[in-house]
Amino acid sequence: MTAMLTHTKMEIKLFFREILFVFFTFLLPAVSFIFFGTMFGGETYDGYSFIDTYIPGMVSIVMFTTGFFTIGLQVVIDREKGIYKRLRGTPLKSSYVFSAIITKGFFCILIGTLEIILIAKYMFDATITDTLFQFVLAMILCSLAFFSMGFLIASIAKRMQTAMAISMVAMYPMMFLSGSTMPLDSMPAVVQTISNFIPMTYVKDLLQLGWVGNLYTEAAVMPTLVLAGIFIVGALIGVKKFQWD
């Protein structure tokens, strides 16, 4: 256990040394939230207030950047540097390494979520949900789905440039076609159809249901099934294909 905690601390320390990961995980969602909040803070979307729409949307972006950049891209970079090859020559178990990476991911998502909620409360005078337990439950499943996608990228990409390209290509449709930054009800019908094939659409929907206290309703069944399927498939393929060097 001490070895795992030590490695977790190292993972978190390495994260904060990479300004690119800090930017995508913390600064990008915060700046986006402030920008859209300043422009559309008084609007309602599909029956939800701006806050009920954009807090889940911005948290979903934090989860995406954590899964794809902080986990997927970072693992590829560390593997290129030979870090995992050296770790395999130590008594540290591979399960501890995976646990440390996942713990780092949850840590980043927690900090990013608190950042979004504080911005909502103190910049936009938002009322914070009283169903935080439902929101946290939704966050756990959504996080695991993105973590599995991150490990899948790390299993496919052999070089940092490849992992970066995959993450950047995925980022724009995830952000702009899922309803996380622009509400889907204001978009053309064709975009709303495409959004059904974007994983972040279901992440945003499930987080929103948790935020407004409707996680235990029929509306949550489809997002839950889709994200659970992504987690299972991504985890199985990622573990099977993952290479340490």
Buried (B, 14 or more C-beta within 10 A) or exposed (E): EEBBEEBBEEBBEBBEEBEEBBEBBBBBBBEBBBEBBEEBBEBEBEEBBBBBBBBBBBBBBBBBBBBBBBBBBBBBBBBBEEBBEEBEEEEBEEEBBBBBBBBBBBBBBBEBBEBBBEBBEEEBEBEEBEBBEBBEBBBEBBBBBBBBBBBBBBBBBEEBEBBBEBBEEBBEBBBBBBBBBBBBEEBEEEBBEBBEEBBBBBBBBBBBBBBBBBBEEEBBEEBBEBBEEBBEBBBEBBEEEBEEE
